[in-house]
Amino acid sequence: MPGIDRQIVVPCPRMHRSRKSPLLLRRQSGAFAVMTGVLIVIILGVCGLAIDLSRMYNRKVELQTAADAIAIAAAKELDGTDTGVTRALASAAQMASRHFYAYNLERVEWLNDAIRFGATPYGTTWLDETAAKQPSNAANLFYVRVDTSRLSSQHSDVGIFFAGVLPSVGSTAHIGSVATAGRSSINVMPLAVCAMSDTPGQARGTELVEYGFRRGVSYNLMQLNPRNDSKGANYLINPVTLPGTTGVSVMSRMDVVRPFVCTGTLAIPTLAGGNITVESDFPLSSVYQQLNSRFDSYTAPCVSTTAPPDTNVKEYIYSSEFPWMNSQPTSQAAETRTRASPKQLLTVADLPTDEIPGTTTGGMYGPLWVYAQAVVKDGKYVSGTAEPTSGYTKFAATDWPTLYTPGDQKVKSGFSYQATPYKLIKKPSPSGLKGIADRRILNVPLLRCPVGSGSPATAEVMAIAKFFMTVSATESNLYAEFVGLAPPKALGGQVELYP
């Protein structure tokens, strides 16, 4: 009606709640309980499996780490001799004692049955301890294989606690690791010269002469030939061809040769086991700059990281660095001489005493004992065995007059000479590069000459001589003092793991 307020009431919709029967609720609750129980079992199983797998993985890593270290340590000792095999076994045992397994709770217990020796890293023939120690076998063995599954079972057995509930899974997992290691190089120059004599050690009076070379005497390695007097006999070694096989020519591939001249190595594990591949006339004019990396002088591809300088880069120049010599040297090495019978190109120091001309002076012998002294051939020298650690008996400078005819070479009055200059008069690397002692020593194979015909040819290595570079090399001259023979163990190059 007019004038009368009206209230309009809008009814709210009723909120309806679903109601389930108690029976249905009980059924759903039971389903969730069953599903939860199943999920808990699955989750626990997965977690348990993860724990088992992690324990197996950890054991695998522990054993692989140990196997790698043991293999490398053993391989470093192999030098082609049965004593090298013995040292390898001892080194393997020592390295094993430093490793643990089972979360560092158990020490590795070494057994020699876990190591084998081979001639190649990928060969199928691996010799046990007994066979490897036979000298005829040891000469070619430079690789080892370590198999931890050959150790006692506690090393490889890992208990399975959770995964064992699965079908076909036992209660124990057997974990083993294998590592193969060996030499990838040898510390020998790709330069070879002829042995001046086929005799390993002979007496010149009481002085020891090794394959025709006298310790403490400098030679021009480009001007020696025991079979001819026309020119020097020197050779380029194929740096990547194994002994016993004939390689291709590398004379035109200085890009291949120069890196090996820089480092003083060959990319083979040994020079034993057969003749090596060589080519006549070592290309000194193409590689002399790489030789001089030892004096802190760098030309590509030499770099200091792989071809560091010597700790002492001083050059011992014949005309200025030997004031203590009574008769001053007349050249950088013993002067070259020729013999008519037998026909030879050698030095005045190598002539038989009764063939030394009366016009000879002490200075013609060149600088003496820059690195090494002459040694006596006495009871310390045993043919066929390495020089003892203490070295051979050395002559004194007072013996110069009797060693180097005509006897006028001696220590000048007012001067003293007590040790070799390399050890006393030094010059560190001017560039500040960290050097390595004795980098100036070149390990040079001595060949049985004459070498077979053809190019390339094959040649027999009689020994490895150590020659100390007294001065930097030039395009035509390589002056170096003979300082002895290199024992096989000293030639070991880089050792690496093989997949």
Secondary structure, DSSP 8 states (H G I E B T S, - for coil): -TT------------------HHHHHHHHHHHHHHHHHHHHHHHHHHHHHHHHHHHHHHHHHHHHHHHHHHHHHHTT--SSHHHHHHHHHHHHHHHTT-EETTTTEE----GGGEEEESSTT-S--B-HHHHTSHHHHTT--EEEEEGGGS-HHHHEEE-SSGGGSTT--SEEE---EEEEEES-BS--SEEEE-S-S-SSEEETTEEEETTEETTBEEETTS-BSS-SSS--EEEE-TT--TTS-----TT-HHHHHHHHHHT-BSSS-S-SS-EEEEES--HHHHHHHHGGGGT---TT--TTTS--BS------TTTS-TTBSS--SSSSS-EEEETTTTEEEETTTS-GGGS-TT--GGGG-SB-SS---BB-STT--TTS---TT---B--GGGHHHHSTTTT--B-TT----S-HHHHS----TT----BTTTTEEEEEEE-SS--SSSSEEE-EEEEEEEEESS---SS--EEEEEEE--GGGGB--EEEE-
